[in-house]
Amino acid sequence: MADPAFDTAILVLRVVLGLTMAAHGYNKFFGGGRIPGTAGWFDSIGMKPGMFHARVAATTEIAAGLGLAVGLLTPVPAAGFVALMLVAAWTVHRHNGFFIVKQGWEYNLVLAVAAVAVAGTGAGRYSLDHVLFGGTVMWQCVQGWGGLAIALLLGLVGGIGQLALFFRPPAK
């Protein structure tokens, strides 16, 4: 029998992580400089073309965030977190050290690792994964070692691939 406290704790973690990430995407679309401002920023850090990356990042942040929040194919949105945070950590934060108070990569690490941990533990009974896949063979793919591997490997391939294809650091 499932533990309701575990399922509730995972739900809280998923919702907070997911809505936090989705809010970042929403802000890229509708906050401050909107997509044109975000595009200019992406160009300035060496992620070109900036307009493409602004749209992809904002869309991925919203989709990965909402996907994790509702627990739908949980390892896939978790992989989105890994890819997004790897690119952010590498392009923006790595030269600033670890701590977020100095604009370091601490926050990126926490978001990515927490999402991978959720993929490994599974989204719990209060999730769309449980509703759609509970008691099926697919259930093992959306949690446990399968979920953890999908989130980590797909996320690393996505993030490293994006950096290899598009990151051209500006000259100092």
JOURDA-V438008 format. One record per backbone hydrogen bond with DSSP energy under -0.5 kcal/mol. NH is the residue of the N-H (numbers start at 1). CO is the residue of the C=O. Records with the same first field share a line. If there is no record, write none. Layout:
NH->CO, CO
//
This chain:
4->2
7->3
8->4
9->5
10->6
11->7
12->8
13->9
14->10
15->11
16->12
17->13
18->14
19->15
20->16
21->17
22->18
23->19
24->20
25->21
26->22
27->23
28->24
29->25
30->26
31->27
34->31
35->29
37->33
38->34
39->35
40->36
41->37
42->38
43->39
44->40
45->41
46->42, 43
47->42
48->46, 166
53->49
54->50
55->51
56->52
57->53
58->54
59->55
60->56
61->57
62->58
63->59
64->60
65->61
66->62
67->63
68->64
69->65
70->66
71->67
72->67
73->71
76->73
77->73
78->74
79->75
80->76
81->77
82->78
83->79
84->80
85->81
86->82
87->83
88->84
89->85
90->86
91->87
92->88
93->88
94->89
96->93
97->94
102->99
103->100
104->99
105->97
106->98
109->105
110->106
111->107
112->108
113->109
114->110
115->111
116->112
117->113
118->114
119->115
120->116
121->117
122->118
127->125
128->70
129->71
131->127
132->128
133->129
134->129, 130
136->133
139->133, 136
140->137
141->138
142->138, 139
144->120
146->143
147->143
148->144
149->145
150->146
151->147
152->148
153->149
154->150
155->151
156->152
157->153
158->154
159->155
160->156
161->157
162->158
163->159
164->160
165->161
166->162
167->162, 163
168->46, 166
//
